[in-house]
Amino acid sequence: MIKNLQFSVFLLGGLCIGQVGVNTGAPGSTLDIRGSVSMPYKLINTAAYTFTDQDQFLDFRGTAVSLWYLPTAVSGNKNFVGRYYEIRNGSGVNITVYPAGSELIDVANNSNSQANVTIPSGYYAIIKSNGATSGVTWVATLIAPNSTTTITQSRFSSSILGYTPSKTSARVVPATFGGATVTEKGCEKWSVNGHTYCAYTLSAAKNFYDTFSFAKQVGGYVVTITSNDERIWLYTNILTKYALNNNIWIGYNKVAYPGNSTSFTWITGEDWTIDWTTSPNSTPQNYFNSGEPNNSGGSEGSCHIYGITLNADRKWNDLSGSSTSQNSVNFDNVILEFNED
């Protein structure tokens, strides 16, 4: 009782001078707490969730992709500038977080004014209100499970690719290719590896071999995705931002080495980033759908990102490189990668 009374008197005194201290008689900040702090914890496992004003730390453990919805920037006459949510995705699937209505969200320093943000499996996110009432009303920071890992270009070989790619600024985008109209949707640079990725839509579907020729003509190469960090950045900043919702070829193909069986390799000769912690074997950080690649029919020598209607997580699959569609979804979206500006 005496302690509570002392704290109340101190609290009132602190309020008068604009600073409040807990377990300290000389607060150095507006609120100075010299001890532990308790905030709400909530376990979520549903396929949809709406944030509340009682939430702080949310731990997702669902088994299906989950859609989460932020509150509107202003509720009545209340603007909750500075409110933040912590989200731990402890599941094996993605969470996609949507601001309300036409509000937008900035993600870290490389993906501004987004309609949503995806929190991949294993990631931690902080989403904070910036006080705006329209436009960008939230800012988000994603922290990767291995966020201290530096990603570098590994063993890129123009001799394996068969040509030397151009700089992004020197690319030549044709008006048409193989009878199809070409539209460049936009380009984004990933600060981690310094590469630029450009998004295209074609008015007609193309097989892998034609897509490879298109990439060579433009000056880039069919995108290679050798780590989870690259994939996550690419999905947010290219697939989502430019609405590339159909099937997309990636540069991962079988090679028939003389005297040996065929095996998959990146068209640039690059290496995977390896996850050394998986059991019973260490594994490349790939994103293949369960059971893939499976060489169904014995002729699946190329790989692609599933169209969104075929797989909501946009996982990967192997397919014959001569295909122009899969399950009625066309290969008319293209991502090209450039090593230099």
TIFIDREN-35490 format. One record per residue (C-alpha): residue number from 1; y, z, x; residue in one letter. Coordinates in pm, whole numbers, plus 50000, padded with zeros to 5 digits. Each point is the difference from the previous one (the first is absolute). Layout:
<atoms>
NUM / Y / Z / X / A
...
</atoms>
This chain:
<atoms>
1 / 50000 / 50000 / 50000 / M
2 / 50239 / 50092 / 50283 / I
3 / 49918 / 49675 / 50181 / K
4 / 50067 / 49797 / 49686 / N
5 / 50333 / 50176 / 49949 / L
6 / 50100 / 49946 / 50361 / Q
7 / 49911 / 49629 / 49972 / F
8 / 50201 / 49965 / 49676 / S
9 / 50306 / 50157 / 50156 / V
10 / 49960 / 49783 / 50307 / F
11 / 49948 / 49687 / 49790 / L
12 / 50322 / 50066 / 49808 / L
13 / 50183 / 50057 / 50325 / G
14 / 49858 / 49681 / 50144 / G
15 / 50110 / 49801 / 49699 / L
16 / 50355 / 50124 / 50042 / C
17 / 50024 / 49865 / 50353 / I
18 / 49809 / 49676 / 49925 / G
19 / 49686 / 50087 / 50197 / Q
20 / 49677 / 50170 / 49896 / V
21 / 49752 / 50159 / 50236 / G
22 / 49648 / 50125 / 49936 / V
23 / 49872 / 50247 / 50262 / N
24 / 50321 / 49953 / 50197 / T
25 / 50340 / 50164 / 49976 / G
26 / 50171 / 49713 / 50179 / A
27 / 49900 / 49671 / 49833 / P
28 / 50081 / 49697 / 50210 / G
29 / 49961 / 49748 / 49719 / S
30 / 50086 / 49978 / 49632 / T
31 / 49647 / 50132 / 49935 / L
32 / 49833 / 50169 / 50297 / D
33 / 49643 / 50118 / 49937 / I
34 / 49826 / 50191 / 50280 / R
35 / 49653 / 49995 / 49851 / G
36 / 49747 / 49792 / 49809 / S
37 / 50095 / 49783 / 49701 / V
38 / 49788 / 49928 / 49692 / S
39 / 50029 / 49677 / 49801 / M
40 / 49781 / 49851 / 49726 / P
41 / 49673 / 49826 / 50088 / Y
42 / 49830 / 49766 / 49753 / K
43 / 49672 / 49809 / 50024 / L
44 / 50006 / 49657 / 49832 / I
45 / 49699 / 49778 / 49933 / N
46 / 50111 / 49784 / 49707 / T
47 / 50062 / 49623 / 49998 / A
48 / 50362 / 50058 / 49893 / A
49 / 50246 / 50282 / 50054 / Y
50 / 50363 / 50073 / 49907 / T
51 / 50199 / 50230 / 50230 / F
52 / 50146 / 50315 / 49843 / T
53 / 50281 / 50238 / 50099 / D
54 / 49732 / 50258 / 50085 / Q
55 / 49838 / 49784 / 50270 / D
56 / 50036 / 50036 / 50374 / Q
57 / 49678 / 49938 / 50195 / F
58 / 49755 / 49763 / 49831 / L
59 / 49649 / 49950 / 50140 / D
60 / 49823 / 49689 / 49867 / F
61 / 49618 / 49994 / 50001 / R
62 / 49924 / 49736 / 49737 / G
63 / 49735 / 49729 / 50027 / T
64 / 50198 / 49711 / 49846 / A
65 / 50334 / 49843 / 50092 / V
66 / 50273 / 50218 / 49849 / S
67 / 50347 / 49908 / 49866 / L
68 / 50268 / 50271 / 50023 / W
69 / 50340 / 49999 / 49830 / Y
70 / 50318 / 50166 / 50127 / L
71 / 50255 / 50151 / 49759 / P
72 / 50326 / 49821 / 49923 / T
73 / 50285 / 50065 / 50241 / A
74 / 50205 / 50182 / 49736 / V
75 / 49861 / 50223 / 49727 / S
76 / 50271 / 50080 / 49747 / G
77 / 50291 / 50123 / 50210 / N
78 / 49776 / 50106 / 50289 / K
79 / 49977 / 49802 / 50322 / N
80 / 49730 / 50148 / 50221 / F
81 / 50133 / 49866 / 50330 / V
82 / 49789 / 50131 / 50286 / G
83 / 49687 / 50072 / 49795 / R
84 / 49694 / 49901 / 50197 / Y
85 / 49628 / 49970 / 49945 / Y
86 / 49725 / 50028 / 50260 / E
87 / 49689 / 49792 / 49935 / I
88 / 49674 / 50020 / 50188 / R
89 / 49758 / 49719 / 49925 / N
90 / 49670 / 50168 / 50076 / G
91 / 49804 / 49735 / 49810 / S
92 / 49834 / 49677 / 50109 / G
93 / 50231 / 49782 / 49787 / V
94 / 50370 / 49918 / 49977 / N
95 / 50279 / 50160 / 49797 / I
96 / 50286 / 49778 / 49882 / T
97 / 50322 / 50184 / 49913 / V
98 / 50256 / 49842 / 49764 / Y
99 / 50364 / 50105 / 49943 / P
100 / 50117 / 50002 / 49639 / A
101 / 50116 / 49681 / 49828 / G
102 / 50193 / 49771 / 50234 / S
103 / 50054 / 50269 / 50264 / E
104 / 49886 / 49922 / 50355 / L
105 / 49869 / 50180 / 50306 / I
106 / 50063 / 49963 / 50374 / D
107 / 49692 / 50043 / 50219 / V
108 / 50061 / 50129 / 50355 / A
109 / 50227 / 49764 / 50198 / N
110 / 49839 / 49666 / 49940 / N
111 / 49948 / 49950 / 49629 / S
112 / 50311 / 50040 / 49787 / N
113 / 50059 / 49972 / 49624 / S
114 / 49633 / 49993 / 49903 / Q
115 / 49871 / 50009 / 49642 / A
116 / 49723 / 50240 / 50112 / N
117 / 49838 / 50155 / 50303 / V
118 / 49629 / 50017 / 50080 / T
119 / 49861 / 50315 / 50162 / I
120 / 49672 / 49895 / 50164 / P
121 / 49691 / 50214 / 50033 / S
122 / 50050 / 50279 / 50253 / G
123 / 50380 / 49969 / 50008 / Y
124 / 50263 / 50267 / 49936 / Y
125 / 50331 / 49914 / 49834 / A
126 / 50333 / 50167 / 49935 / I
127 / 50203 / 49848 / 49717 / I
128 / 50357 / 50128 / 49957 / K
129 / 50278 / 49934 / 49748 / S
130 / 50315 / 49866 / 50170 / N
131 / 50226 / 50089 / 49707 / G
132 / 50073 / 49643 / 49890 / A
133 / 49984 / 49926 / 49628 / T
134 / 49899 / 49634 / 50024 / S
135 / 49860 / 49755 / 50253 / G
136 / 49828 / 50186 / 50285 / V
137 / 49959 / 50355 / 49868 / T
138 / 49712 / 50119 / 50222 / W
139 / 49916 / 49985 / 50369 / V
140 / 49646 / 50032 / 50135 / A
141 / 49841 / 50076 / 50335 / T
142 / 49633 / 49923 / 50063 / L
143 / 49808 / 50180 / 50272 / I
144 / 49679 / 49836 / 50119 / A
145 / 49686 / 50200 / 50084 / P
146 / 50036 / 49883 / 50361 / N
147 / 50376 / 49965 / 50001 / S
148 / 50025 / 50070 / 50373 / T
149 / 49798 / 49691 / 50084 / T
150 / 50202 / 49720 / 50157 / T
151 / 49897 / 49656 / 49883 / I
152 / 50031 / 49723 / 50254 / T
153 / 49908 / 49635 / 50005 / Q
154 / 49651 / 49985 / 50144 / S
155 / 49847 / 49699 / 50171 / R
156 / 50194 / 49737 / 49807 / F
157 / 49882 / 49665 / 50134 / S
158 / 50176 / 49672 / 49928 / S
159 / 49707 / 49823 / 50168 / S
160 / 49763 / 50149 / 49742 / I
161 / 50242 / 49920 / 49719 / L
162 / 50029 / 49644 / 50134 / G
163 / 50380 / 49981 / 50015 / Y
164 / 50303 / 50207 / 50097 / T
165 / 50185 / 50135 / 49693 / P
166 / 50374 / 49947 / 49968 / S
167 / 50263 / 50271 / 49972 / K
168 / 50082 / 50097 / 49644 / T
169 / 50345 / 49847 / 50035 / S
170 / 49847 / 49669 / 50112 / A
171 / 49757 / 49967 / 49710 / R
172 / 50007 / 49674 / 49805 / V
173 / 49922 / 50042 / 49630 / V
174 / 49910 / 49668 / 49837 / P
175 / 50109 / 49925 / 49644 / A
176 / 49644 / 49894 / 49924 / T
177 / 49660 / 50036 / 50164 / F
178 / 49693 / 49803 / 49897 / G
179 / 50165 / 49903 / 49673 / G
180 / 50102 / 50358 / 49917 / A
181 / 50357 / 50127 / 49976 / T
182 / 50069 / 50276 / 50253 / V
183 / 50223 / 50299 / 49919 / T
184 / 50084 / 50259 / 50263 / E
185 / 50045 / 50331 / 49817 / K
186 / 50135 / 50197 / 50294 / G
187 / 49923 / 50153 / 50340 / C
188 / 49982 / 50360 / 50123 / E
189 / 49975 / 50144 / 50350 / K
190 / 49773 / 50294 / 50078 / W
191 / 50174 / 50215 / 50257 / S
192 / 49673 / 50142 / 50134 / V
193 / 49865 / 49677 / 50152 / N
194 / 50315 / 49786 / 49983 / G
195 / 49822 / 49732 / 49797 / H
196 / 50154 / 49820 / 49703 / T
197 / 49798 / 49917 / 49689 / Y
198 / 50108 / 49726 / 49758 / C
199 / 49882 / 49954 / 49641 / A
200 / 49942 / 49659 / 49838 / Y
201 / 49887 / 49863 / 49667 / T
202 / 49854 / 49652 / 49960 / L
203 / 49990 / 49797 / 49681 / S
204 / 49633 / 49918 / 50064 / A
205 / 49711 / 50203 / 50139 / A
206 / 49882 / 49941 / 50357 / K
207 / 49678 / 50081 / 50185 / N
208 / 50002 / 50198 / 50322 / F
209 / 49997 / 49695 / 50228 / Y
210 / 50303 / 49847 / 49828 / D
211 / 50174 / 50338 / 50010 / T
212 / 49937 / 50019 / 50375 / F
213 / 50155 / 49652 / 50040 / S
214 / 50297 / 50105 / 49787 / F
215 / 50056 / 50304 / 50222 / A
216 / 49989 / 49785 / 50313 / K
217 / 50251 / 49753 / 49851 / Q
218 / 50242 / 50279 / 49909 / V
219 / 49958 / 50161 / 50342 / G
220 / 49830 / 50330 / 49915 / G
221 / 49635 / 50086 / 49944 / Y
222 / 49787 / 50123 / 49709 / V
223 / 50059 / 50374 / 49989 / V
224 / 49769 / 50232 / 50195 / T
225 / 49973 / 50364 / 49889 / I
226 / 49841 / 50208 / 50274 / T
227 / 50090 / 50357 / 49896 / S
228 / 50055 / 50213 / 49691 / N
229 / 50364 / 50053 / 50093 / D
230 / 50064 / 49627 / 50015 / E
231 / 49822 / 49944 / 49669 / R
232 / 50190 / 50275 / 49821 / I
233 / 50335 / 49875 / 50126 / W
234 / 49907 / 49643 / 49909 / L
235 / 49887 / 50090 / 49649 / Y
236 / 50324 / 50184 / 49924 / T
237 / 50244 / 49765 / 50172 / N
238 / 49840 / 49661 / 49935 / I
239 / 49735 / 50005 / 49726 / L
240 / 50188 / 50233 / 49765 / T
241 / 50355 / 49905 / 50087 / K
242 / 49940 / 49626 / 49957 / Y
243 / 49743 / 50028 / 49718 / A
244 / 49721 / 49819 / 50184 / L
245 / 49743 / 50078 / 49733 / N
246 / 49744 / 49723 / 50053 / N
247 / 49728 / 49960 / 50261 / N
248 / 50129 / 49987 / 50359 / I
249 / 49813 / 49874 / 50309 / W
250 / 50001 / 50220 / 50310 / I
251 / 49922 / 49881 / 50352 / G
252 / 49652 / 50149 / 50029 / Y
253 / 49726 / 49738 / 50029 / N
254 / 49648 / 49943 / 50122 / K
255 / 49955 / 49819 / 50328 / V
256 / 49675 / 49820 / 50085 / A
257 / 49973 / 50080 / 50369 / Y
258 / 49764 / 49759 / 50180 / P
259 / 49656 / 50149 / 50042 / G
260 / 50085 / 50309 / 49797 / N
261 / 50023 / 50105 / 49638 / S
262 / 50333 / 49975 / 49823 / T
263 / 50235 / 50296 / 49991 / S
264 / 50342 / 50074 / 49851 / F
265 / 50308 / 50009 / 50221 / T
266 / 50376 / 50001 / 49959 / W
267 / 50143 / 49651 / 50049 / I
268 / 50237 / 50141 / 50264 / T
269 / 49734 / 50178 / 50204 / G
270 / 50151 / 50340 / 49912 / E
271 / 49799 / 50322 / 49982 / D
272 / 49962 / 50238 / 49711 / W
273 / 50142 / 50349 / 50014 / T
274 / 49687 / 50216 / 49996 / I
275 / 49946 / 50316 / 49801 / D
276 / 49792 / 50205 / 50243 / W
277 / 49945 / 50289 / 49758 / T
278 / 49769 / 49828 / 49750 / T
279 / 49628 / 50071 / 49987 / S
280 / 49738 / 49886 / 50082 / P
281 / 50198 / 49724 / 50175 / N
282 / 50364 / 49953 / 50092 / S
283 / 50158 / 49731 / 49783 / T
284 / 50287 / 49750 / 50014 / P
285 / 50291 / 50085 / 49769 / Q
286 / 49915 / 49721 / 49756 / N
287 / 50058 / 49988 / 49625 / Y
288 / 49696 / 49811 / 49877 / F
289 / 49875 / 50065 / 49651 / N
290 / 49677 / 50197 / 49974 / S
291 / 49708 / 49787 / 50120 / G
292 / 50224 / 49737 / 50158 / E
293 / 49984 / 49782 / 50199 / P
294 / 49654 / 49908 / 49870 / N
295 / 49973 / 49624 / 50069 / N
296 / 49889 / 49933 / 49642 / S
297 / 49818 / 49667 / 49985 / G
298 / 50002 / 49978 / 50379 / G
299 / 50327 / 49806 / 50023 / S
300 / 50280 / 50260 / 49990 / E
301 / 50181 / 49952 / 50329 / G
302 / 50362 / 50088 / 49913 / S
303 / 50169 / 50312 / 49860 / C
304 / 50277 / 50071 / 49754 / H
305 / 50197 / 50265 / 49815 / I
306 / 49891 / 50021 / 49637 / Y
307 / 50248 / 49899 / 49731 / G
308 / 50137 / 50300 / 49814 / I
309 / 49813 / 49914 / 49678 / T
310 / 49672 / 49996 / 50194 / L
311 / 50053 / 50322 / 50191 / N
312 / 50291 / 50238 / 49934 / A
313 / 49978 / 50142 / 50354 / D
314 / 50025 / 49649 / 50149 / R
315 / 49690 / 50047 / 50214 / K
316 / 49837 / 49725 / 50207 / W
317 / 49708 / 49767 / 49943 / N
318 / 49818 / 49724 / 50187 / D
319 / 49982 / 49654 / 49845 / L
320 / 49938 / 49640 / 50092 / S
321 / 50307 / 49870 / 50182 / G
322 / 49987 / 49683 / 49792 / S
323 / 50076 / 50194 / 49680 / S
324 / 50336 / 49954 / 49829 / T
325 / 49944 / 50274 / 49742 / S
326 / 49778 / 50296 / 49929 / Q
327 / 49914 / 50111 / 49649 / N
328 / 50273 / 49767 / 49869 / S
329 / 50270 / 50158 / 50220 / V
330 / 50159 / 49744 / 50235 / N
331 / 50072 / 50014 / 50372 / F
332 / 50364 / 49901 / 49956 / D
333 / 50162 / 50302 / 50170 / N
334 / 50034 / 49999 / 50379 / V
335 / 50109 / 50254 / 50261 / I
336 / 50092 / 49872 / 50346 / L
337 / 50051 / 50221 / 50304 / E
338 / 50243 / 49937 / 50288 / F
339 / 49994 / 50190 / 50330 / N
340 / 50363 / 49949 / 50093 / E
341 / 50338 / 49978 / 49829 / D
</atoms>
